[in-house]
């Protein structure tokens, strides 16, 4: 099971344990523990790597202004 799936399940758990009918002390303890686990998992996921130099990037060259002037003069 991936870390992202675990985060989703923990989100569902947060929604469920609030309605279990436990005393406020237990709800507080479960909330703190769940929050710490969510923070740890989210931190361990890190961020997506940033692409700095991609080989599949397509560049389009534009005509310079001099070429545009010569193209218009032939009309």
N, C-alpha and C positions, 0 to 999 in steps of 0.2 A: 504494500500500500504506500503510495507516494505521500510526501509531506503535505502537498496541497489537499489531497483527499482527507488526510487527518485533520487539517484545519477546517474543512467543511464539516466533518463529523463533530468537531469540537463546537462549532457554531450551532449545530443542531442540539448538541448537549446543553449549551447555555440556554437555548429556548425551552428545553424540556425540564431541566432541573429546577427552574423557577416555579413550576407548577406541580412539584412533587408533594407539596404539603409538609415539608420539613420545617423545623423551627428556624427562626431567623439566624441563630448562631451557626447552624449547619449550612444554611444557604450562604452565609458570609464566608465560611471556610471553603466551601466548594467553589464559590466565585473567585476567591483569591487564587486557589490552586489552579483552576481552569485558566484564569488570566495569565498566570506565570507560564503555563505550558504553551498557551497561544503566543505569547511574546517570544518565548524561546524558539518555537518552530518558525515563526515569521522572521526572526533574526537569522536563523540558520539557512533560510531560503536565499537570502541575499537579494541582490537586484539582478535584472537581466543584463547580460554583457552588452556593452555598447559597441556597435559596429563602426570601426573607424575607417577601414579601407576595404571596401567590398569590390570583388572582381566582377560581380554581375551588374554593377551600376552602369547605366547607359548615359553617355554625355552627348549632347547635340551641339554641334558647332554652329554659331550664327555668322552670317555674313558681316563683314566690317562695314563701316559707313562708306568707305571708298568704293567697295565692290557694289554697294547699293547705288551709288551715284553713277557708276559706269553702266550698270544694268538699266537704269532709267534713261540714260542718254541714248540708248539704242532704239527707243520706241519711236 
